[in-house]
C-alpha cells in the first residue's frame, strides 16, 4: 500500500517538474560588422533544435516545452544580419522561432547556465558567409599592401568586454564596456593623426568579441602592437589609480594583478565562449610568450604608457605589473593591458564620464606608444625611414655616410645641425627620410 501511495505522489508531481513550461522573458541582440548574436533569456534549461532554409534565407529554432512572453517587435534590426523575427506555438507546448535573414549565414547555438550577470540563456550566433570570390579579392588586396615599399606601424586598439559582457560597473551604474569603447575611439583618432602610424579597432560597437578572436583580429591586421583598454573594479571602493599590465609567464606580480587577470579571463564565460574545446589556432595563441624580444618590447611600451598616465593622475602601482591575461598571449605581438581607473571608485567613475578625462587617458597612451616606436621603428615601415639613425665609426666621413644611406649630403648636415667636417666616433646621426 505504501508503495502505491508513493507512486501516486510521484505521478501528481510530474506536471510541475517534467511538464512545467520554460518562459522566454527577454530577448537581446548584439550586431557586429560580420556577425549577429541573439540571446533569449529563459527561466530554465531547454532542449532545442536549429536548422537553415534557403529561398529566402532563414534560420529556424525549435525550442521544446517553451512559451514566449517577450515582445520581439522592440528589437532594432537595422545593423544586424536579421531582417525580422517571427514566432508561433508548436506541437501543443513547444515554440518555433524563425529568423528572416539579409544574407546567408553560418548559425551556431548553445545554452548557458546562470552566472553573476544573467540567468539561463539560449544563444544564437550568426556568422556571415564569405563567398569565394570575395575571399580572393581580399587576398589580392592583402598582397598589394604587403608589396608596398614602406608601410604604416599598426596599433590594434582593443576595447574590453562589450555586448553580452558589460564588464565592471560603477556605483552609479556606469558600464566598463561603454567607457573603454569611448576611450578606444579617442585613442584611434590620436594615433591616426601621427604620420606613419595607423590604429585598428578590435571592436567599434557594443558587441562581444571572444578573447581568442581579439588576438586573431590583431594578427590579421598585421599589428605591431596590441593595446587592450579596461576600467578596473575592486571590492574596496577606495581603491584608485591607473595600471599597466604585460603578460607573466609565471606568477602574477601582485595579488591585485592576479585578481584582475582572473576577472578579465572570465569574460569568455560571460560572453558565452567555451574554452574547453581549444582548436589549433587557440592553442597557438595560448603559447607562452617565449620570445625575449616580445617580452622586452611589451615592458618598454608599458613603461612609456605608465609614465604618461602618471601625469594624468594617480597610478595604482609605480611599475608595470605582470599577470596571465589570455588576451595578451600573442607570441609575436608586443601587448599591454591598460586599466584606466577604478570604475568602482565613485570619484574615478565621475572622472571617467567626462570627455576631458577620457581624452587625457587616450593622449597618455598614444604618447607612450609613439615614444616607443620612435625609438624602435619596425623595419620596412615609414617610421623606420624617418627615424633612421647611424652611429659614427672610425674613419667614416659625412660623404660616405650620405652615400651609404642614399641621402643628400646637405640634408644630412641640416638634419644634424653640422657646420664643419669633423665627426666624433660614437656620435649618433639622424638620417633624413628619402
Buried (B, 14 or more C-beta within 10 A) or exposed (E): EEEEEEEEEEEEEEEEEEEEEBBBEBBBBBBBEEBBBBBBBBBEEBEBEBEBEEEEBBBBBBBBBBBBEBEBEEBEBEEBBBBEBEBEEBEEBBBBBBBBBBEBBEBEBEBBEEEEEBBBBBBBBBBBEEEEEEEEEEEEEEEEEEEEEBBBBBBBBBBBBBBBBBBBBBEEEBBBBBBBBBBBBBBBEBBBEBEBBBBBBBBBBBBBBBBBBBBBBBBEBBBBBBBBBBBBBBEEBEBBBBBBBBBBEEEBBBEBBBBBBEBBBBBBBBBBBEBEEEEEEBEBBBEEBEEEEBBEBBBBBBBBBBBBBBEBBEBBBEBBBBBBBBBBBBBEBBBBBBBBBBBBBBEBBBBBBEEEBBBBBBBBBBBBBBBBBBEBBEEEBBBBBBBBEBEBEEEBEBEEBBEEBEBEEEBBBEBBEBEEEEBEEEEEBEBBBE
